[in-house]
Amino acid sequence: MPVRFAIIGCGKITERLTLPQLAGTPGAEVAALVDKDAGAAGRLARRFGIDRRRIWTDWRRCVRDADVDAVAVNLPNALHAEVALAALDAKKHVMVEKPIAVTLAEADAMVRAAAANRRYLMVEQTQRFDPAHEAAYDILRSGRLGRITQVRGRIAHAGPEHWSGTARPWLIDRRQSGGGVLMDVGAHIADLLRWLSGKQVKRLCCQAATVAKRVAVEDNAAVLLEFTDGTIGSFDVSWTTQPYEVMTAFYGERGILRTSFGGARSVSVQRAQRRGDPNHAMGPTVYPRVARGSRLGGAYPYFVRCIRRRRKPAVSGEEGRATLQILLAAYESARRGRWVDLPAR
C-alpha cells in the first residue's frame, strides 16, 4: 500500500517542492489537496494530474479521513502547530514546513503528540538534502580537517515577494510568520550549521534591522554564536540580496571547508601543508565530487521510506525545536541588545 498524503496548503511550497517530489516518489500517493481556496487547489490538481474529487476545503475533516496516512503542513508558520497536532492526534504522520512552529511551547506539544500517538513528525529542512551539503557532512564527519574551531554561514535572496510572486506575502505579516528573514531563511542556515558541525549553541548575540523594505519585520540580521565546546561562529541572513546565495565555511586545525551555491553548487577543501607552519602555506584547493541529486532522494522520498521502514526521521521534531530555539533567542537578543544564553539540553 502506498503512503497516502494530504497536502494542506496549496501555495508555492506545494507547487515547487511537495508535489514534484511526491510525484517522483515510489510508494507515495496524493490522497488530498486541501486549501480554503478551492480554486488554488484546483489549479494544482490540473497541473499535476490529480483527480478533482481529491480536493478539500476543510482541513479538520481531511486529517481525520481514513484514506489519509500522512499530512504535509504547508501553511503560514503560525498555523503549523494547530494543524500538526490535529493530524498527529488523528494518527497521521506529519511533515511540517520549517520552522516547526513559532513558539517553543508549540514545538514541545508537537513532539509530545508524535510520541504519544506513535507517529513520525519531520521538519522539512531542504538544505540538509542538498547534495553539496551532504558531501560536506561526510567530509566534516571524517575528521580530515581536525578539530573545527570556527563556523560561519549565510543565506540570502531578494525577498519573499520575489519567490512567492505575491506583492504582500504572508511572510511579512508577523502574526502569520512569527518574524521576518530570521524566521524565514534563518531557519535554514541555523539548522544547517547545527547539522553540519554537530555542535550545540551555548549563547548568541543578534543584530536585526529593517534596512530596505517597507515591512514591519526585519529584512536583514546577523548572529554571533558561541557553542558549548568553545567553538565560535556566525551567520547572517538577508531579504535584500541578489542573486540568491547560500554559503557555509568550517575552519579546522588542518584545513578549511567551504560550500557555496546560487546558480552552481560547489564544495571546496583547502588543507594546510604542515601544521603550525609559520608561513601559513596551504595546499591546493580540492573540489570533491558533488552528486547531481540528493543521495536520500529529497525530503519526501526520505520521509516515505522512514514511514514504510518504521524509522524515526533524522530531521525530527526535536531537531526542529532546537533550531527554533536559536531563532527565538536571536529575536530576544536583538530586542534586548545583549547576549542571550540557551538552556542546556
LOKEGU-292854 format. One record per residue (C-alpha): x, y, z; residue in one letter. Coordinates in steps of 0.001 Angstrom, whole numbers, plus 524288, in hexadecimal, padded with zeros to 5 digits. Layout:
# LOKEGU-292854
<r><east>X</east><north>Y</north><up>Z</up><r>A</r></r>
...
***
This chain:
# LOKEGU-292854
<r><east>80000</east><north>80000</north><up>80000</up><r>M</r></r>
<r><east>8051B</east><north>80D9D</north><up>7FCD7</up><r>P</r></r>
<r><east>806AE</east><north>81822</north><up>8072C</up><r>V</r></r>
<r><east>7FB1E</east><north>820FA</north><up>8045F</up><r>R</r></r>
<r><east>7FDA3</east><north>82F75</north><up>806AE</up><r>F</r></r>
<r><east>7F45A</east><north>83A9C</north><up>80945</up><r>A</r></r>
<r><east>7FB22</east><north>84742</north><up>8058A</up><r>I</r></r>
<r><east>7F5A8</east><north>85295</north><up>80D51</up><r>I</r></r>
<r><east>7F85B</east><north>85FA1</north><up>806EC</up><r>G</r></r>
<r><east>7F973</east><north>86166</north><up>7F832</up><r>C</r></r>
<r><east>8036E</east><north>86C5A</north><up>7F73F</up><r>G</r></r>
<r><east>810FD</east><north>86CFF</north><up>7F13B</up><r>K</r></r>
<r><east>81752</east><north>862F2</north><up>7FA37</up><r>I</r></r>
<r><east>80D38</east><north>858EC</north><up>7F616</up><r>T</r></r>
<r><east>80E96</east><north>85CA6</north><up>7E7CF</up><r>E</r></r>
<r><east>81D5B</east><north>85D37</north><up>7E72A</up><r>R</r></r>
<r><east>8218E</east><north>852E3</north><up>7F0EE</up><r>L</r></r>
<r><east>81759</east><north>849F5</north><up>7F6E4</up><r>T</r></r>
<r><east>80FC5</east><north>845BC</north><up>7EADE</up><r>L</r></r>
<r><east>81BAB</east><north>84415</north><up>7E1F0</up><r>P</r></r>
<r><east>82275</east><north>83BCC</north><up>7EC44</up><r>Q</r></r>
<r><east>816A5</east><north>8335F</north><up>7EF4B</up><r>L</r></r>
<r><east>81420</east><north>8316A</north><up>7E0CD</up><r>A</r></r>
<r><east>82174</east><north>82B09</north><up>7DF89</up><r>G</r></r>
<r><east>82115</east><north>8232B</north><up>7EC1B</up><r>T</r></r>
<r><east>81E09</east><north>814A3</north><up>7EB07</up><r>P</r></r>
<r><east>81489</east><north>81059</north><up>7F579</up><r>G</r></r>
<r><east>80E5B</east><north>81DC6</north><up>7F729</up><r>A</r></r>
<r><east>8013E</east><north>82301</north><up>7F2C7</up><r>E</r></r>
<r><east>7FA1C</east><north>82FF2</north><up>7F3D3</up><r>V</r></r>
<r><east>7ED43</east><north>82CB8</north><up>7FA76</up><r>A</r></r>
<r><east>7E8B2</east><north>83AB9</north><up>7FC68</up><r>A</r></r>
<r><east>7EBD2</east><north>848C8</north><up>7F8E1</up><r>L</r></r>
<r><east>7E68A</east><north>851E3</north><up>8034C</up><r>V</r></r>
<r><east>7E4D4</east><north>86094</north><up>802A5</up><r>D</r></r>
<r><east>7DA3A</east><north>869EB</north><up>806F6</up><r>K</r></r>
<r><east>7DB39</east><north>86F28</north><up>7F916</up><r>D</r></r>
<r><east>7D5FF</east><north>863F0</north><up>7F0DE</up><r>A</r></r>
<r><east>7DABD</east><north>86AED</north><up>7E4B2</up><r>G</r></r>
<r><east>7E8E5</east><north>86A73</north><up>7E943</up><r>A</r></r>
<r><east>7E7A6</east><north>85BE4</north><up>7EBE6</up><r>A</r></r>
<r><east>7E103</east><north>859F1</north><up>7DECF</up><r>G</r></r>
<r><east>7EBF5</east><north>8608E</north><up>7D758</up><r>R</r></r>
<r><east>7F606</east><north>8577F</north><up>7DD76</up><r>L</r></r>
<r><east>7ED53</east><north>84BB2</north><up>7DB43</up><r>A</r></r>
<r><east>7ECB1</east><north>84EB7</north><up>7CCB9</up><r>R</r></r>
<r><east>7FB3B</east><north>85139</north><up>7CBBC</up><r>R</r></r>
<r><east>7FF31</east><north>844AD</north><up>7D2AA</up><r>F</r></r>
<r><east>7F46E</east><north>83BD2</north><up>7CD95</up><r>G</r></r>
<r><east>7ED83</east><north>839FC</north><up>7DAA0</up><r>I</r></r>
<r><east>7DF34</east><north>83601</north><up>7DAC7</up><r>D</r></r>
<r><east>7D6CE</east><north>841C9</north><up>7DE56</up><r>R</r></r>
<r><east>7CF17</east><north>8390E</north><up>7E772</up><r>R</r></r>
<r><east>7DB1B</east><north>83991</north><up>7F042</up><r>R</r></r>
<r><east>7D9AE</east><north>8482D</north><up>7F2AB</up><r>I</r></r>
<r><east>7D5A0</east><north>84C35</north><up>80069</up><r>W</r></r>
<r><east>7D30C</east><north>8597A</north><up>806AB</up><r>T</r></r>
<r><east>7D1AB</east><north>854CF</north><up>814C7</up><r>D</r></r>
<r><east>7DEAB</east><north>85040</north><up>81A36</up><r>W</r></r>
<r><east>7D8B1</east><north>84BD1</north><up>8271A</up><r>R</r></r>
<r><east>7D01E</east><north>841C0</north><up>8205C</up><r>R</r></r>
<r><east>7DB01</east><north>83DCD</north><up>81732</up><r>C</r></r>
<r><east>7E4EA</east><north>83A45</north><up>821CF</up><r>V</r></r>
<r><east>7DAF2</east><north>830E6</north><up>8279D</up><r>R</r></r>
<r><east>7D85A</east><north>82A1A</north><up>81AAD</up><r>D</r></r>
<r><east>7DB84</east><north>81B9A</north><up>81AB1</up><r>A</r></r>
<r><east>7E19C</east><north>81C86</north><up>80D1A</up><r>D</r></r>
<r><east>7EC66</east><north>8258A</north><up>8121F</up><r>V</r></r>
<r><east>7F8E4</east><north>81FF7</north><up>81812</up><r>D</r></r>
<r><east>80156</east><north>82C31</north><up>818B9</up><r>A</r></r>
<r><east>7FF65</east><north>83AD0</north><up>81885</up><r>V</r></r>
<r><east>80814</east><north>84550</north><up>81285</up><r>A</r></r>
<r><east>80631</east><north>8523F</north><up>8199E</up><r>V</r></r>
<r><east>80971</east><north>85CFB</north><up>80FCA</up><r>N</r></r>
<r><east>802EA</east><north>86877</north><up>81695</up><r>L</r></r>
<r><east>80732</east><north>8753C</north><up>81CE4</up><r>P</r></r>
<r><east>81007</east><north>872B9</north><up>8288A</up><r>N</r></r>
<r><east>80606</east><north>876B9</north><up>832BB</up><r>A</r></r>
<r><east>7FCFA</east><north>86BC4</north><up>82E24</up><r>L</r></r>
<r><east>806F7</east><north>860C3</north><up>82E6C</up><r>H</r></r>
<r><east>80465</east><north>85C3D</north><up>83C4E</up><r>A</r></r>
<r><east>7F592</east><north>85C3E</north><up>83BAF</up><r>E</r></r>
<r><east>7F502</east><north>85419</north><up>82F57</up><r>V</r></r>
<r><east>80049</east><north>84B13</north><up>832EB</up><r>A</r></r>
<r><east>7FA8A</east><north>84826</north><up>8404D</up><r>L</r></r>
<r><east>7ED48</east><north>844E0</north><up>83A74</up><r>A</r></r>
<r><east>7F39C</east><north>83BFA</north><up>83065</up><r>A</r></r>
<r><east>7FC2E</east><north>83501</north><up>83A57</up><r>L</r></r>
<r><east>7F0A3</east><north>832F8</north><up>8436E</up><r>D</r></r>
<r><east>7E97A</east><north>82D28</north><up>837BE</up><r>A</r></r>
<r><east>7F4B6</east><north>82345</north><up>836AB</up><r>K</r></r>
<r><east>7FAD1</east><north>82946</north><up>82A80</up><r>K</r></r>
<r><east>80947</east><north>82B2D</north><up>82807</up><r>H</r></r>
<r><east>80CDA</east><north>83976</north><up>82608</up><r>V</r></r>
<r><east>81689</east><north>840CC</north><up>81D96</up><r>M</r></r>
<r><east>81672</east><north>84F1D</north><up>82197</up><r>V</r></r>
<r><east>81D0B</east><north>85A2D</north><up>81A58</up><r>E</r></r>
<r><east>827E9</east><north>86154</north><up>82168</up><r>K</r></r>
<r><east>827E9</east><north>86739</north><up>82B67</up><r>P</r></r>
<r><east>8210F</east><north>85CCC</north><up>83355</up><r>I</r></r>
<r><east>8188E</east><north>86705</north><up>83A2E</up><r>A</r></r>
<r><east>81975</east><north>874E2</north><up>83F88</up><r>V</r></r>
<r><east>81AF0</east><north>871D4</north><up>84E17</up><r>T</r></r>
<r><east>82255</east><north>86786</north><up>855BA</up><r>L</r></r>
<r><east>815C8</east><north>863C5</north><up>85CC2</up><r>A</r></r>
<r><east>80FA7</east><north>86067</north><up>84FA1</up><r>E</r></r>
<r><east>81B99</east><north>858AC</north><up>84B70</up><r>A</r></r>
<r><east>81BA1</east><north>85129</north><up>8584C</up><r>D</r></r>
<r><east>80D41</east><north>84DD5</north><up>856BC</up><r>A</r></r>
<r><east>80FC6</east><north>848B6</north><up>84906</up><r>M</r></r>
<r><east>81B1A</east><north>84039</north><up>84D94</up><r>V</r></r>
<r><east>812D1</east><north>83ABB</north><up>858AB</up><r>R</r></r>
<r><east>80759</east><north>83804</north><up>84F8C</up><r>A</r></r>
<r><east>80FFE</east><north>8309B</north><up>84603</up><r>A</r></r>
<r><east>8153B</east><north>82818</north><up>85100</up><r>A</r></r>
<r><east>807EC</east><north>825F5</north><up>85753</up><r>A</r></r>
<r><east>80194</east><north>821FD</north><up>84A7F</up><r>N</r></r>
<r><east>80D44</east><north>81A29</north><up>845B1</up><r>R</r></r>
<r><east>80E07</east><north>821E0</north><up>83925</up><r>R</r></r>
<r><east>81975</east><north>8288B</north><up>83276</up><r>Y</r></r>
<r><east>81B3D</east><north>83741</north><up>83267</up><r>L</r></r>
<r><east>8252B</east><north>83CB8</north><up>828D0</up><r>M</r></r>
<r><east>82906</east><north>84AC2</north><up>825DD</up><r>V</r></r>
<r><east>82B2D</east><north>84DBB</north><up>8177C</up><r>E</r></r>
<r><east>83902</east><north>85337</north><up>81785</up><r>Q</r></r>
<r><east>83CAC</east><north>85348</north><up>8091C</up><r>T</r></r>
<r><east>84ACB</east><north>8577E</north><up>80B11</up><r>Q</r></r>
<r><east>84E29</east><north>84AA7</north><up>811BE</up><r>R</r></r>
<r><east>84A80</east><north>843A5</north><up>80532</up><r>F</r></r>
<r><east>852C9</east><north>84BE5</north><up>7FC2B</up><r>D</r></r>
<r><east>85D9D</east><north>8435C</north><up>7F669</up><r>P</r></r>
<r><east>8680D</east><north>84D90</north><up>7F960</up><r>A</r></r>
<r><east>8646A</east><north>84D64</north><up>807A6</up><r>H</r></r>
<r><east>863B8</east><north>83E92</north><up>807DF</up><r>E</r></r>
<r><east>871A8</east><north>83E36</north><up>80277</up><r>A</r></r>
<r><east>8761B</east><north>8483E</north><up>80C79</up><r>A</r></r>
<r><east>86FFA</east><north>84056</north><up>81773</up><r>Y</r></r>
<r><east>8780F</east><north>83468</north><up>813A7</up><r>D</r></r>
<r><east>884BD</east><north>83C27</north><up>81347</up><r>I</r></r>
<r><east>8824D</east><north>842BD</north><up>8204D</up><r>L</r></r>
<r><east>87EE3</east><north>835D9</north><up>826D8</up><r>R</r></r>
<r><east>88B33</east><north>82F71</north><up>82155</up><r>S</r></r>
<r><east>893FB</east><north>837CE</north><up>829FD</up><r>G</r></r>
<r><east>89CD9</east><north>83BA5</north><up>81E9C</up><r>R</r></r>
<r><east>89CC9</east><north>849E8</north><up>822C2</up><r>L</r></r>
<r><east>89FDD</east><north>84726</north><up>830F7</up><r>G</r></r>
<r><east>89872</east><north>84E08</north><up>83BAD</up><r>R</r></r>
<r><east>88F0F</east><north>8584B</north><up>8365D</up><r>I</r></r>
<r><east>890EC</east><north>864FF</north><up>83DD4</up><r>T</r></r>
<r><east>888E1</east><north>86EB2</north><up>83610</up><r>Q</r></r>
<r><east>87CE2</east><north>86E0E</north><up>82D42</up><r>V</r></r>
<r><east>8753C</east><north>877D3</north><up>82564</up><r>R</r></r>
<r><east>869F7</east><north>87804</north><up>81BF2</up><r>G</r></r>
<r><east>8613E</east><north>8809F</north><up>813C1</up><r>R</r></r>
<r><east>8548D</east><north>87F4A</north><up>80C6A</up><r>I</r></r>
<r><east>84EC2</east><north>88A99</north><up>804ED</up><r>A</r></r>
<r><east>84594</east><north>88E11</north><up>7F9E1</up><r>H</r></r>
<r><east>83D8B</east><north>89971</north><up>7F4DD</up><r>A</r></r>
<r><east>831FA</east><north>89721</north><up>7FDD3</up><r>G</r></r>
<r><east>825A5</east><north>88ED9</north><up>7FEF6</up><r>P</r></r>
<r><east>81DFD</east><north>89745</north><up>7F58E</up><r>E</r></r>
<r><east>82718</east><north>892FF</north><up>7EA95</up><r>H</r></r>
<r><east>826F9</east><north>884A6</north><up>7EE6B</up><r>W</r></r>
<r><east>81853</east><north>883CD</north><up>7F08D</up><r>S</r></r>
<r><east>8142D</east><north>88CBF</north><up>7E58D</up><r>G</r></r>
<r><east>80B27</east><north>893F0</north><up>7EF0A</up><r>T</r></r>
<r><east>80CA1</east><north>8A273</north><up>7F1DA</up><r>A</r></r>
<r><east>808D9</east><north>8A0D0</north><up>8004A</up><r>R</r></r>
<r><east>80C47</east><north>892CE</north><up>80424</up><r>P</r></r>
<r><east>80864</east><north>88DAF</north><up>81183</up><r>W</r></r>
<r><east>816CD</east><north>88CCE</north><up>81516</up><r>L</r></r>
<r><east>81744</east><north>89B7A</north><up>81794</up><r>I</r></r>
<r><east>80BAF</east><north>89AD4</north><up>820FE</up><r>D</r></r>
<r><east>81147</east><north>897F4</north><up>82E7A</up><r>R</r></r>
<r><east>80455</east><north>89261</north><up>83352</up><r>R</r></r>
<r><east>8050C</east><north>887C0</north><up>828FE</up><r>Q</r></r>
<r><east>813B6</east><north>885E2</north><up>827DA</up><r>S</r></r>
<r><east>818D8</east><north>88844</north><up>83597</up><r>G</r></r>
<r><east>82378</east><north>8912A</north><up>83030</up><r>G</r></r>
<r><east>82A9D</east><north>89551</north><up>823EF</up><r>G</r></r>
<r><east>836BB</east><north>8907E</north><up>81D1B</up><r>V</r></r>
<r><east>83BD5</east><north>889B1</north><up>82961</up><r>L</r></r>
<r><east>82FC3</east><north>88135</north><up>82A76</up><r>M</r></r>
<r><east>82FB4</east><north>87EF9</north><up>81BC0</up><r>D</r></r>
<r><east>83D4F</east><north>87BCC</north><up>816B9</up><r>V</r></r>
<r><east>8439B</east><north>87C6F</north><up>82425</up><r>G</r></r>
<r><east>83CBD</east><north>86F87</north><up>826A7</up><r>A</r></r>
<r><east>844B9</east><north>869D5</north><up>81B77</up><r>H</r></r>
<r><east>85242</east><north>86EBF</north><up>81F01</up><r>I</r></r>
<r><east>85104</east><north>86CCA</north><up>82DBA</up><r>A</r></r>
<r><east>84CD3</east><north>85EBE</north><up>82B7A</up><r>D</r></r>
<r><east>8575F</east><north>85C8F</north><up>82152</up><r>L</r></r>
<r><east>86262</east><north>86140</north><up>82A28</up><r>L</r></r>
<r><east>85D42</east><north>858F9</north><up>8355D</up><r>R</r></r>
<r><east>85C71</east><north>84CD7</north><up>82CDC</up><r>W</r></r>
<r><east>86957</east><north>84E52</north><up>825A5</up><r>L</r></r>
<r><east>87149</east><north>851E0</north><up>831AB</up><r>S</r></r>
<r><east>86A9D</east><north>8487E</north><up>83B0C</up><r>G</r></r>
<r><east>86BE7</east><north>85322</north><up>8455D</up><r>K</r></r>
<r><east>8625D</east><north>85932</north><up>84EFE</up><r>Q</r></r>
<r><east>860E6</east><north>867E4</north><up>8509C</up><r>V</r></r>
<r><east>863B7</east><north>86CC9</north><up>85E6B</up><r>K</r></r>
<r><east>860AF</east><north>87B31</north><up>85C7A</up><r>R</r></r>
<r><east>85F10</east><north>88537</north><up>851C9</up><r>L</r></r>
<r><east>85E08</east><north>89397</north><up>84E87</up><r>C</r></r>
<r><east>855CA</east><north>898FA</north><up>8436A</up><r>C</r></r>
<r><east>8543F</east><north>8A5C6</north><up>83C2F</up><r>Q</r></r>
<r><east>84802</east><north>8A69C</north><up>833C4</up><r>A</r></r>
<r><east>842E1</east><north>8B200</north><up>82BCC</up><r>A</r></r>
<r><east>83970</east><north>8B611</north><up>8213C</up><r>T</r></r>
<r><east>84303</east><north>8BBB9</north><up>81784</up><r>V</r></r>
<r><east>83C69</east><north>8BD30</north><up>80A6D</up><r>A</r></r>
<r><east>82EA0</east><north>8B7B1</north><up>809FF</up><r>K</r></r>
<r><east>8224E</east><north>8BE80</north><up>80E85</up><r>R</r></r>
<r><east>81E54</east><north>8B380</north><up>81783</up><r>V</r></r>
<r><east>81BC1</east><north>8B21C</north><up>82610</up><r>A</r></r>
<r><east>82591</east><north>8A6FC</north><up>827BE</up><r>V</r></r>
<r><east>8345C</east><north>8A634</north><up>82684</up><r>E</r></r>
<r><east>839F7</east><north>8A4A6</north><up>818D7</up><r>D</r></r>
<r><east>84830</east><north>8A29B</north><up>81D18</up><r>N</r></r>
<r><east>84E83</east><north>89C89</north><up>82907</up><r>A</r></r>
<r><east>85BC5</east><north>897F2</north><up>82DE2</up><r>A</r></r>
<r><east>85E00</east><north>88E67</north><up>83906</up><r>V</r></r>
<r><east>86A52</east><north>88B65</north><up>840DA</up><r>L</r></r>
<r><east>86AEB</east><north>87DD1</north><up>846BF</up><r>L</r></r>
<r><east>8724C</east><north>8772C</north><up>851B4</up><r>E</r></r>
<r><east>87137</east><north>86860</north><up>8523A</up><r>F</r></r>
<r><east>871EE</east><north>85FD3</north><up>85E4C</up><r>T</r></r>
<r><east>87F68</east><north>85AA7</north><up>85A6A</up><r>D</r></r>
<r><east>88522</east><north>86855</north><up>85938</up><r>G</r></r>
<r><east>883F9</east><north>86944</north><up>84A76</up><r>T</r></r>
<r><east>87FB4</east><north>87695</north><up>845AB</up><r>I</r></r>
<r><east>877ED</east><north>879B6</north><up>83991</up><r>G</r></r>
<r><east>86E66</east><north>8827F</north><up>832A9</up><r>S</r></r>
<r><east>863B8</east><north>882E0</north><up>82884</up><r>F</r></r>
<r><east>85CB7</east><north>88D99</north><up>82155</up><r>D</r></r>
<r><east>85032</east><north>88E11</north><up>8198A</up><r>V</r></r>
<r><east>84A7A</east><north>897AB</north><up>80FED</up><r>S</r></r>
<r><east>83E62</east><north>89A9C</north><up>807E4</up><r>W</r></r>
<r><east>84574</east><north>8A55D</north><up>80078</up><r>T</r></r>
<r><east>84FB3</east><north>89DAB</north><up>7F8E8</up><r>T</r></r>
<r><east>85069</east><north>899EA</north><up>7EA9A</up><r>Q</r></r>
<r><east>853DA</east><north>89005</north><up>7E5B9</up><r>P</r></r>
<r><east>84FCE</east><north>88525</north><up>7EF05</up><r>Y</r></r>
<r><east>85AE5</east><north>88093</north><up>7F7B0</up><r>E</r></r>
<r><east>85D49</east><north>87570</north><up>80121</up><r>V</r></r>
<r><east>86ABB</east><north>87382</north><up>80709</up><r>M</r></r>
<r><east>8713F</east><north>86CFB</north><up>81291</up><r>T</r></r>
<r><east>87F46</east><north>86C67</north><up>8174A</up><r>A</r></r>
<r><east>8857B</east><north>86376</north><up>82162</up><r>F</r></r>
<r><east>8930C</east><north>866B4</north><up>82662</up><r>Y</r></r>
<r><east>89AE8</east><north>85B86</north><up>82BF2</up><r>G</r></r>
<r><east>8A873</east><north>8592A</north><up>83158</up><r>E</r></r>
<r><east>8ACB0</east><north>852BF</north><up>824A0</up><r>R</r></r>
<r><east>8A4C9</east><north>859B3</north><up>81A54</up><r>G</r></r>
<r><east>8989F</east><north>860DA</north><up>815D9</up><r>I</r></r>
<r><east>88C27</east><north>85BDB</north><up>80FAE</up><r>L</r></r>
<r><east>882FF</east><north>864DF</north><up>80847</up><r>R</r></r>
<r><east>87602</east><north>862AC</north><up>801A2</up><r>T</r></r>
<r><east>86FCD</east><north>86C43</north><up>7F874</up><r>S</r></r>
<r><east>864B9</east><north>86CBE</north><up>7EEFE</up><r>F</r></r>
<r><east>85B7C</east><north>875EC</north><up>7E85E</up><r>G</r></r>
<r><east>85AE9</east><north>87151</north><up>7DA68</up><r>G</r></r>
<r><east>865BE</east><north>86711</north><up>7DB73</up><r>A</r></r>
<r><east>86950</east><north>85E8B</north><up>7E70A</up><r>R</r></r>
<r><east>876FB</east><north>85C7A</north><up>7EC26</up><r>S</r></r>
<r><east>87E31</east><north>856B4</north><up>7F79D</up><r>V</r></r>
<r><east>88C75</east><north>85A38</north><up>7F969</up><r>S</r></r>
<r><east>896C9</east><north>85568</north><up>802ED</up><r>V</r></r>
<r><east>8A3DF</east><north>85BD7</north><up>80538</up><r>Q</r></r>
<r><east>8AD68</east><north>854D3</north><up>80E1D</up><r>R</r></r>
<r><east>8B90A</east><north>85A85</north><up>8156C</up><r>A</r></r>
<r><east>8C5D9</east><north>8552C</north><up>8102D</up><r>Q</r></r>
<r><east>8CBCF</east><north>853F8</north><up>81DB1</up><r>R</r></r>
<r><east>8C57E</east><north>855F7</north><up>82AC7</up><r>R</r></r>
<r><east>8CA26</east><north>86268</north><up>83143</up><r>G</r></r>
<r><east>8D193</east><north>86709</north><up>82538</up><r>D</r></r>
<r><east>8D59E</east><north>8752A</north><up>8284A</up><r>P</r></r>
<r><east>8D456</east><north>87886</north><up>819D5</up><r>N</r></r>
<r><east>8C636</east><north>873D4</north><up>81998</up><r>H</r></r>
<r><east>8C8E9</east><north>86BAE</north><up>80D95</up><r>A</r></r>
<r><east>8BC8E</east><north>86581</north><up>80823</up><r>M</r></r>
<r><east>8BB3E</east><north>85A17</north><up>7FF16</up><r>G</r></r>
<r><east>8B364</east><north>85A81</north><up>7F289</up><r>P</r></r>
<r><east>8A4CE</east><north>85C73</north><up>7F336</up><r>T</r></r>
<r><east>89D92</east><north>84FC2</north><up>7F0B4</up><r>V</r></r>
<r><east>88FB4</east><north>84F2C</north><up>7EBAF</up><r>Y</r></r>
<r><east>88988</east><north>84256</north><up>7F01C</up><r>P</r></r>
<r><east>87F5B</east><north>83C5C</north><up>7E73A</up><r>R</r></r>
<r><east>87196</east><north>84125</north><up>7E9AF</up><r>V</r></r>
<r><east>866AB</east><north>83839</north><up>7E521</up><r>A</r></r>
<r><east>85C18</east><north>83D8D</north><up>7DC3C</up><r>R</r></r>
<r><east>85183</east><north>83A7E</north><up>7E613</up><r>G</r></r>
<r><east>84F93</east><north>83705</north><up>7F445</up><r>S</r></r>
<r><east>85423</east><north>8296D</north><up>7F7DA</up><r>R</r></r>
<r><east>847B9</east><north>82873</north><up>80005</up><r>L</r></r>
<r><east>83F51</east><north>82CD1</north><up>7F49D</up><r>G</r></r>
<r><east>83A7C</east><north>838FB</north><up>7FBAA</up><r>G</r></r>
<r><east>8323B</east><north>83B85</north><up>80792</up><r>A</r></r>
<r><east>825D1</east><north>834AF</north><up>80344</up><r>Y</r></r>
<r><east>82BE8</east><north>82847</north><up>7FDC2</up><r>P</r></r>
<r><east>8339E</east><north>82750</north><up>80A63</up><r>Y</r></r>
<r><east>8277E</east><north>82967</north><up>812CC</up><r>F</r></r>
<r><east>81FF5</east><north>81F16</north><up>80B40</up><r>V</r></r>
<r><east>82AEB</east><north>8153D</north><up>80D8E</up><r>R</r></r>
<r><east>82B17</east><north>818A6</north><up>81C09</up><r>C</r></r>
<r><east>81C85</east><north>815FE</north><up>81CF2</up><r>I</r></r>
<r><east>81D24</east><north>80953</north><up>81555</up><r>R</r></r>
<r><east>8291B</east><north>80451</north><up>81CBC</up><r>R</r></r>
<r><east>8244B</east><north>80959</north><up>829F1</up><r>R</r></r>
<r><east>83049</east><north>811A2</north><up>82C81</up><r>R</r></r>
<r><east>82FBA</east><north>81ED1</north><up>8332A</up><r>K</r></r>
<r><east>83419</east><north>829A3</north><up>829CC</up><r>P</r></r>
<r><east>84126</east><north>83009</north><up>82CAB</up><r>A</r></r>
<r><east>83AEF</east><north>83D6A</north><up>82A8A</up><r>V</r></r>
<r><east>831BA</east><north>83AF4</north><up>835D6</up><r>S</r></r>
<r><east>8290C</east><north>843D1</north><up>83DBE</up><r>G</r></r>
<r><east>833D4</east><north>84496</north><up>847E8</up><r>E</r></r>
<r><east>83D30</east><north>84973</north><up>83D6F</up><r>E</r></r>
<r><east>83347</east><north>85383</north><up>83905</up><r>G</r></r>
<r><east>831A8</east><north>8582D</north><up>846FB</up><r>R</r></r>
<r><east>84062</east><north>859D8</north><up>848BE</up><r>A</r></r>
<r><east>84119</east><north>86270</north><up>83CB2</up><r>T</r></r>
<r><east>8352E</east><north>86A50</north><up>840E2</up><r>L</r></r>
<r><east>83B8D</east><north>86CA9</north><up>84E19</up><r>Q</r></r>
<r><east>846F7</east><north>87358</north><up>84735</up><r>I</r></r>
<r><east>83DDC</east><north>87C0C</north><up>83F52</up><r>L</r></r>
<r><east>835CE</east><north>8802C</north><up>84B13</up><r>L</r></r>
<r><east>84223</east><north>882F1</north><up>852E4</up><r>A</r></r>
<r><east>846F4</east><north>88B55</north><up>84788</up><r>A</r></r>
<r><east>83A81</east><north>89367</north><up>84809</up><r>Y</r></r>
<r><east>83BEF</east><north>894E6</north><up>856BA</up><r>E</r></r>
<r><east>84A0E</east><north>8993A</north><up>85531</up><r>S</r></r>
<r><east>846A1</east><north>8A33A</north><up>84AB5</up><r>A</r></r>
<r><east>83BB6</east><north>8A87F</north><up>8533C</up><r>R</r></r>
<r><east>843F2</east><north>8A97C</north><up>85F96</up><r>R</r></r>
<r><east>850AE</east><north>8AD54</north><up>8592B</up><r>G</r></r>
<r><east>858E7</east><north>8A315</north><up>8602C</up><r>R</r></r>
<r><east>85DB1</east><north>89516</north><up>86001</up><r>W</r></r>
<r><east>8536E</east><north>88AC1</north><up>8631F</up><r>V</r></r>
<r><east>85644</east><north>87D6E</north><up>86910</up><r>D</r></r>
<r><east>84F97</east><north>87145</north><up>863D1</up><r>L</r></r>
<r><east>84B7C</east><north>86737</north><up>86DFD</up><r>P</r></r>
<r><east>853C4</east><north>85AEC</north><up>86E02</up><r>A</r></r>
<r><east>84D22</east><north>84EB3</north><up>868E1</up><r>R</r></r>
***
